């Protein structure tokens, strides 16, 4: 059975953007779409207006969210298989559970209770840090969200963590028919002596090491996707800042995240955390165990 693209909806503008993106993603990957509404969403995203103060009104609202989301998805892609469900669970718990059987899990960047001053809703952040499958948080500028840049960017961290992210990024680029930019950053420690020649030699060594890691991670994965044009970029500076530049002209920024067995709480590094709050394009967090 094919794993679906799963999207979480709550009736907010952010979830509508996520739904539209998920419909396009499912169509690109030729996968079914599963639309999920968790009825206790407001516990995480803030209080929502009460219709009558009774459970019956809440159920009607949930039914409306599911029905309108399903109708919107079918209108956008009439041939796409769509399954829409309401789950009586908290949003994070429901979506993390859904991630066990999903190919990709999609959320909006903010929910219906999120204050605009906050750059990322708590549900999206928690799901990105806990899910078992790749999570895409749909955020950024309109042209990036709509895929008008024809470019996917992947941040290449350490070799083991980066492998899954690179494979996902190559699949995305292939499905979109666009190029992939693989970016690796490096930083040399301050020299223990002053001469510039020593500094230059140290910098060259760290740059060469970054280039070697790129080659190692890309070699096998690229062989599986020979039709994707890959550009390799090595940048000096902190990764959480340097990746925002390439992401500004991308349709998707892909990052790896290590999941440690039995460790509670969010498992997001500084790079992923910064990108989820500040990137100008949708961000995919791909877990590695």
C-alpha positions in Angstrom: 0.0 0.0 0.0 1.3 3.4 -1.0 2.2 5.8 1.8 0.2 9.0 1.5 1.1 12.6 1.7 -0.5 13.7 5.0 -1.5 17.3 5.6 -2.7 18.8 8.9 -5.5 21.3 8.6 -7.3 23.5 11.2 -9.1 26.0 9.0 -6.5 28.8 9.3 -4.9 30.6 6.4 -1.6 28.8 7.2 -3.3 25.4 6.9 -4.9 26.3 3.6 -1.5 27.1 2.2 -0.2 23.8 3.5 -3.2 22.0 1.9 -2.6 23.5 -1.5 1.1 22.7 -1.2 0.3 19.1 -0.2 -2.1 18.6 -3.1 0.7 19.7 -5.5 3.2 17.4 -3.7 0.9 14.4 -3.9 0.3 15.0 -7.5 4.0 15.3 -8.2 4.9 12.2 -6.4 1.8 10.3 -7.6 0.7 9.5 -4.1 -2.7 9.7 -2.4 -3.5 12.6 -0.1 -4.7 12.2 3.5 -6.2 15.3 5.1 -6.2 15.3 8.9 -7.9 17.6 11.4 -7.1 17.0 15.1 -10.1 18.2 17.1 -8.0 19.4 20.1 -5.8 21.6 17.9 -6.7 24.8 19.9 -4.9 23.4 23.0 -1.6 24.1 21.2 -2.3 27.0 18.9 -4.4 29.1 21.3 -8.0 29.5 22.1 -10.5 29.6 19.2 -13.9 31.4 19.1 -16.6 29.4 20.7 -19.6 28.9 18.4 -22.2 28.0 21.1 -20.1 26.7 23.9 -21.4 23.2 23.3 -19.7 20.1 21.8 -22.3 19.9 19.1 -21.2 23.2 17.7 -17.5 22.1 17.9 -18.4 19.0 15.9 -20.1 21.0 13.3 -17.0 23.2 13.0 -14.8 20.2 12.7 -17.0 18.6 10.0 -16.9 21.9 8.1 -13.1 22.1 8.2 -12.8 18.5 6.9 -15.5 18.8 4.2 -14.2 22.2 2.9 -10.6 20.9 2.9 -11.5 17.8 1.0 -13.6 19.8 -1.5 -10.7 22.2 -2.0 -8.2 19.4 -2.6 -10.5 17.7 -5.1 -11.1 20.9 -6.9 -7.3 21.6 -7.2 -6.6 18.0 -8.4 -9.7 16.1 -9.5 -7.8 12.9 -10.2 -6.0 12.8 -6.9 -7.2 10.1 -4.4 -8.2 12.1 -1.2 -9.0 10.8 2.2 -10.1 13.3 4.9 -10.5 12.5 8.6 -11.1 14.2 11.9 -9.2 12.6 14.8 -10.2 13.1 18.5 -6.6 13.8 19.7 -4.2 16.6 20.3 -2.7 18.0 17.1 0.9 17.1 17.8 0.1 13.6 19.0 -2.2 12.9 16.1 0.2 14.2 13.5 3.3 12.4 14.9 1.2 9.2 14.9 0.2 9.8 11.3 3.9 10.3 10.4 4.4 6.6 11.1 2.6 5.7 7.9 3.2 8.8 5.8 5.6 9.5 2.9 5.6 13.2 3.7 3.8 15.2 6.4 2.9 18.8 5.6 1.9 21.5 8.0 1.4 25.3 7.8 3.8 27.7 9.4 1.1 28.9 11.9 -2.2 27.8 13.2 -5.5 29.7 13.7 -4.5 30.9 17.2 -0.9 32.0 16.4 0.0 35.6 16.9 1.6 37.2 13.9 4.6 38.2 16.0 5.5 34.5 16.4 7.1 33.2 13.3 6.2 29.6 13.7 3.2 27.9 15.3 3.9 25.5 18.2 2.3 22.6 16.5 4.5 22.9 13.4 7.6 23.2 15.4 6.7 20.3 17.7 5.8 18.0 14.8 9.0 18.9 12.8 11.0 17.9 15.9 9.3 14.6 16.6 7.9 13.1 13.4 9.1 9.8 11.9 8.9 10.9 8.3 10.0 14.0 6.4 8.0 17.1 7.5 7.5 20.1 5.3 6.5 23.3 6.9 5.0 25.6 4.3 6.2 29.1 4.9 7.9 31.9 3.1 7.2 34.2 0.1 4.4 33.5 -2.3 6.8 32.8 -5.3 8.7 30.3 -3.2 5.7 28.5 -1.9 4.2 28.3 -5.5 7.4 26.8 -6.8 8.4 29.6 -9.2 12.2 29.3 -8.6 12.7 25.9 -10.1 15.4 25.0 -7.6 15.7 22.8 -4.5 18.4 23.5 -1.9 19.7 20.9 0.5 21.9 21.7 3.5 24.6 19.1 3.8 25.6 18.5 7.4 27.6 15.5 8.7 27.8 12.6 6.3 25.5 10.2 8.2 22.8 12.8 9.0 22.9 14.3 5.5 22.4 11.1 3.5 18.7 10.9 4.1 18.2 14.6 3.4 20.1 14.4 0.2 18.1 11.5 -1.1 14.9 13.3 -0.2 16.1 16.5 -1.9 17.1 14.6 -5.1 13.6 12.9 -5.2 12.0 16.3 -4.9 14.1 17.9 -7.6 13.5 15.0 -9.9 9.7 15.1 -9.3 9.7 18.9 -10.0 12.0 18.6 -13.0 14.4 21.2 -11.5 18.0 21.5 -10.3 19.4 20.8 -6.9 21.9 23.0 -5.0 23.8 21.1 -2.3 25.3 23.5 0.2 28.0 22.7 2.8 29.3 25.4 5.2 32.6 25.4 7.1 34.3 27.5 9.8 37.9 27.5 10.7 38.9 28.0 14.3 40.9 31.1 15.1 44.6 30.5 14.5 47.0 30.1 17.5 49.5 32.3 15.8 49.2 35.5 13.8 50.8 35.0 10.4 48.3 35.2 7.5 50.0 32.3 5.7 49.0 30.0 8.6 45.4 31.4 8.6 45.2 30.9 4.8 46.5 27.3 5.0 44.0 26.5 7.8 41.1 28.0 5.8 42.1 26.0 2.7 42.2 22.8 4.7 38.7 23.3 6.1 37.3 24.3 2.8 38.8 21.2 1.2 37.3 19.1 3.9 33.8 20.6 3.3 34.2 19.9 -0.4 35.2 16.3 0.3 32.1 15.8 2.5 29.9 17.1 -0.3 31.4 14.7 -2.7 31.1 11.7 -0.3 27.4 12.3 0.5 26.4 13.1 -3.1 28.2 10.4 -5.0 25.9 7.4 -4.3 22.7 9.4 -4.2 23.3 11.1 -7.5 23.8 7.8 -9.2 20.2 7.0 -8.4 19.0 10.2 -9.9 21.1 10.8 -13.0 18.7 13.2 -14.6 19.0 15.8 -11.8 21.5 18.6 -12.3 23.4 19.2 -9.0 25.3 22.3 -8.1 27.8 22.1 -5.3 28.3 25.1 -3.1 30.8 25.5 -0.2 30.3 28.6 2.0 32.3 30.0 4.9 30.2 30.9 7.9 27.7 29.5 10.4 25.2 27.1 8.7 22.1 28.5 10.4 22.8 31.9 8.8 24.5 30.9 5.5 21.7 28.6 4.3 19.1 31.4 4.4 20.8 33.0 1.4 20.3 30.1 -1.0 16.9 29.4 0.4 15.7 32.9 -0.6 15.7 31.8 -4.2 14.5 28.2 -3.8 11.2 26.3 -3.8 12.2 24.1 -1.0 15.0 23.9 1.6 15.8 20.4 2.8 17.6 19.7 6.1 18.5 16.6 8.0 17.7 16.0 11.7 19.1 13.3 13.9 16.6 11.4 16.0 18.0 9.7 19.1 16.0 6.7 20.3 14.3 7.3 23.6 15.2 10.9 23.9 12.1 13.1 24.8 11.3 16.6 23.5 12.2 18.4 20.3 15.0 16.9 18.3 15.9 19.9 16.1 19.4 21.4 15.7 20.1 25.1 15.5 20.1 25.0 11.6 16.6 23.5 11.3 15.2 25.6 14.1 16.5 28.8 12.5 15.3 27.8 9.0 11.8 26.9 10.3 11.5 30.4 11.7 13.2 32.5 9.1 13.6 30.8 5.7 11.9 32.5 2.7 10.7 29.2 1.3 9.1 25.9 2.6 11.4 23.9 4.8 11.6 20.1 4.8 13.1 18.4 7.9 14.2 14.8 7.1 14.8 12.6 10.2 17.8 10.3 10.4 18.1 7.6 13.1 
